[in-house]
Amino acid sequence: MKPKNLSRVLEDGGTLTSSLIPWNSGGAFMWATLGVYPFAYAPFAFLNLINPLISILYGYTGWTMEKYSDEELKEIESKKRD
């Protein structure tokens, strides 16, 4: 699998959900700036809640998961030997 898959999964599961956790910097910023506790706006954060579920679905089905071609794998292996 290509590294961009890991990057996308980290974004889906980490960055987008961080604003929903009160003791995280995202949730603390929302609370301090807006004066709204994260659990109060959680029902309205559709993207933040649904995106990790879609990412899990993509992982199980293999949709949008890019893999290295045989030529790219051979090139990577040859670079490791050098």
N, C-alpha and C positions, 0 to 999 in steps of 0.2 A: 504494500500500500504506500501511497505517496504521503509525504509529510503534511501536505495541505489538508488531508483528511483529519489528522490530529488537531491541527490548528482550528479547523471549523468546529470540531466537537468541543474543544475547550471554550471556544466562544459561545457555543450554544448552551453549555452546561454551567459555565462559570461566570462569564461577564454579564449575561442577560439576567441571571437569577440573583446576582449580588445585590441588586437594589431592593430585593424582597427580604433580605436578612438584616434584622435591626442592628446587630453588633458588627456588621461589615461596614466598610467605608462608604459603599453606595447607599445602604440603608440609613446610616448615620447622617450622611449629607442630606438625604431627602427629609429626614426628621428635623434636622437643624435649619434647613433652608425653608421648607414649606410648613413645618410644624405638624406634619401628618405622620402618624406612626405607620410603618410599612405594612402591617397587617390590615390597616384600614383601606389602603389602595390596592391591595393584592387582588381582590376580585375584578378589578378593572385593568389589570396588567396582563392582557391576553397573550401578547407576544412572549412575555417573560415566562409564562406558565406553559404554553403550548409548544414552544420551540424545542425544549429538551425532549419532549415526547416524540416529536417528529424526527429529531435526530436519532433517537433510539430505533424508531421504525425504519429509518434509512439504513442504520447499521445492521439490523436483522435481515432486511431484504436485499441489501447491497446496492440500492439505488444511489446514484451520485458518488459512489466510492470509487475513486480512480486508482487503478493499479498500474504498476510498472509493466511495460512491455518486456518481452524476452530480450530484446536488443538493449534496452535501458538497464536491465538487471546484469547482463554481461558486461556492460560498460562500467557499472558500479563495482562489480567484482574485480575487474581488471585494475581499477584505480586503487582498490584495497591492497592488491598484490604489490603494487609499485611503491 
